[in-house]
């Protein structure tokens, strides 16, 4: 218990240093950088009919206008595709269906990237709601010449079927302590920070050079991050948040 408290206090202090550093040393955006890059938002979906509509609406409500939203239906056996189809028919999103091979998020993302025309590839999940400023934050940080990848905060919104209980609140706390604060500390120290599948971004040319995701990797997020790190540069943690809409309830109390 004492170790856990000390760890959390240390992370909180580091987070305060991070905030002060950002306040007094603003971002130095290169004049040569693309100031309004096009962002291709890739969303892989497998049997996500319960959440895909909310996710699409969240992406469309982004305040960043220079974007395209690509939904990849990956071997869904429910009506995920049908739920997303009206948005595609109205020209609001690109909707593609992957039916070859086995279901795989990494393979689905690679497939979706073939339809991307943006300067930046951003990855998120089909049960994730994006902060309205998320894409603007991604564009801002990837305008920095030494930043090679972006990761964002991930916070719990609710449990299965919108249920919020003690377990989901504990999971929310764990995300805050173990993920958000930990990532900020590691970003501050410029050590390896994993780009999460729920909220990550990199330049399209970088993704093409390293063939994007390795479909044979057990932990595709780590593999992608490691390949980026080997190319040089640093990861940056966006101030924006994404909200995980559902969390798998693994047990119930009482």
WOCOR-V586399 format. One record per pair of residues at least 6 apart in sequence whose ideal C-beta (glycine too) atoms are under 8 Angstrom apart, sorted by the first residue. I is the first residue (numbers start at 0). GAP is how many residues later the second one is. If there is no record, write none. Layout:
{{I GAP} {I GAP}}
//
This chain:
{{7 169} {7 173} {9 175} {10 166} {10 170} {10 171} {10 173} {10 174} {11 169} {13 167} {13 170} {13 171} {13 174} {14 166} {14 169} {14 170} {16 171} {17 166} {17 167} {17 169} {17 170} {20 167} {26 113} {26 114} {26 117} {27 116} {28 6} {28 111} {28 114} {28 115} {29 113} {29 114} {29 115} {32 110} {32 111} {32 112} {33 85} {33 109} {34 108} {35 30} {35 103} {36 29} {36 81} {36 82} {36 83} {36 102} {36 105} {36 106} {37 28} {37 29} {37 30} {37 79} {37 80} {37 81} {37 82} {38 25} {38 27} {38 28} {38 29} {38 79} {38 80} {38 81} {38 83} {38 96} {38 99} {38 100} {38 162} {39 27} {39 28} {39 30} {39 73} {39 76} {39 77} {39 78} {39 80} {39 81} {39 82} {39 164} {40 18} {40 26} {40 27} {40 28} {40 29} {40 81} {40 83} {40 94} {41 28} {41 30} {41 67} {41 70} {41 71} {41 74} {41 79} {41 80} {41 81} {41 82} {42 12} {42 13} {42 16} {42 26} {42 27} {42 28} {42 29} {42 69} {42 81} {42 82} {42 83} {43 28} {43 30} {43 61} {43 64} {43 65} {43 68} {43 81} {43 82} {44 7} {44 26} {44 27} {44 28} {44 29} {44 31} {44 35} {44 39} {44 81} {45 27} {45 28} {45 29} {45 30} {45 34} {45 57} {45 59} {45 62} {45 80} {46 29} {46 30} {46 31} {46 33} {47 7} {47 28} {47 32} {47 78} {47 79} {48 27} {48 29} {48 30} {48 31} {48 33} {48 34} {49 111} {49 196} {50 75} {50 76} {50 194} {50 195} {51 19} {51 28} {51 31} {51 32} {51 74} {52 30} {52 31} {53 75} {53 191} {54 69} {54 70} {54 71} {54 72} {54 73} {54 74} {54 190} {55 13} {55 15} {55 28} {55 31} {55 36} {55 37} {57 70} {57 71} {57 72} {58 8} {58 10} {58 34} {58 65} {58 71} {59 9} {59 27} {59 32} {59 33} {60 71} {61 68} {61 70} {61 71} {61 72} {61 73} {61 74} {62 69} {62 70} {62 72} {62 73} {63 69} {63 71} {63 72} {63 75} {65 73} {66 51} {66 68} {67 25} {67 26} {67 48} {67 49} {67 50} {68 23} {68 24} {68 25} {69 23} {69 24} {69 25} {69 26} {69 42} {69 45} {69 46} {70 13} {70 16} {70 17} {70 22} {70 23} {70 24} {70 25} {70 55} {71 24} {71 25} {71 26} {71 36} {71 37} {71 39} {71 40} {72 7} {72 8} {72 11} {72 22} {72 23} {72 24} {72 25} {73 24} {73 29} {73 30} {73 31} {73 33} {73 34} {74 23} {74 24} {74 27} {74 28} {79 46} {80 14} {80 16} {83 9} {83 11} {84 10} {86 6} {86 8} {87 6} {87 7} {93 21} {95 15} {95 16} {95 19} {97 9} {97 10} {97 13} {100 6} {103 111} {104 92} {104 115} {105 107} {105 108} {105 109} {105 111} {105 114} {106 106} {106 108} {108 14} {108 103} {108 104} {109 101} {109 102} {109 103} {109 105} {112 8} {112 91} {112 94} {112 99} {115 88} {117 86} {118 84} {118 85} {119 18} {119 19} {119 22} {119 81} {119 82} {119 83} {119 84} {120 80} {120 81} {120 82} {120 83} {120 86} {120 91} {121 13} {121 16} {121 28} {121 78} {121 79} {122 72} {122 74} {122 76} {122 77} {122 78} {123 6} {123 73} {123 74} {123 75} {123 76} {123 118} {124 72} {124 73} {124 119} {126 117} {126 118} {126 119} {127 70} {127 71} {127 114} {127 115} {127 116} {127 117} {128 28} {128 113} {128 114} {128 116} {129 69} {129 110} {129 112} {129 113} {130 21} {130 109} {130 110} {130 111} {130 112} {132 107} {133 18} {133 65} {133 104} {133 106} {133 107} {133 108} {135 104} {136 13} {136 15} {136 101} {136 102} {136 103} {137 12} {137 14} {137 63} {137 100} {137 102} {140 6} {140 9} {140 95} {140 97} {141 8} {141 59} {141 60} {141 61} {143 92} {145 87} {145 88} {146 86} {146 87} {146 88} {146 89} {147 54} {147 55} {147 58} {147 80} {147 81} {147 83} {147 84} {147 85} {147 86} {147 87} {148 46} {148 51} {148 52} {148 53} {148 76} {148 79} {148 84} {148 86} {148 87} {149 45} {149 50} {149 51} {149 52} {149 85} {149 86} {149 87} {149 88} {150 32} {150 42} {150 43} {150 44} {150 45} {150 48} {150 49} {150 84} {150 85} {150 86} {150 87} {151 44} {151 46} {151 47} {151 48} {151 85} {151 86} {151 88} {151 89} {151 90} {152 26} {152 27} {152 30} {152 46} {152 84} {152 85} {152 86} {152 87} {152 88} {152 89} {153 21} {153 25} {153 26} {153 42} {153 44} {153 45} {153 87} {153 88} {153 89} {153 90} {154 17} {154 20} {154 21} {154 25} {154 86} {154 87} {154 88} {154 89} {155 12} {155 15} {155 16} {155 19} {155 87} {155 88} {155 91} {156 86} {156 87} {156 88} {157 6} {157 10} {157 87} {157 88} {157 89} {158 6} {158 8} {158 9} {158 87} {158 88} {158 90} {159 86} {159 87} {159 88} {159 89} {160 85} {162 86} {164 87} {164 88} {165 87} {166 82} {166 83} {166 84} {166 85} {166 86} {167 79} {167 81} {170 76} {174 69} {178 17} {182 10} {182 54} {183 53} {185 6} {185 7} {186 6} {186 48} {186 49} {186 50} {189 44} {189 45} {191 33} {191 34} {191 37} {192 32} {192 42} {192 44} {193 27} {193 28} {193 31} {194 6} {194 7} {194 26} {194 29} {194 30} {194 33} {194 40} {195 25} {196 23} {196 24} {197 44} {197 46} {198 39} {198 43} {199 21} {199 24} {201 22} {201 26} {205 22} {205 25} {208 22} {209 14} {209 17} {209 18} {209 21} {211 12} {212 7} {212 10} {212 11} {213 6} {213 9} {213 10} {216 6} {224 10} {227 7} {228 6}}
//
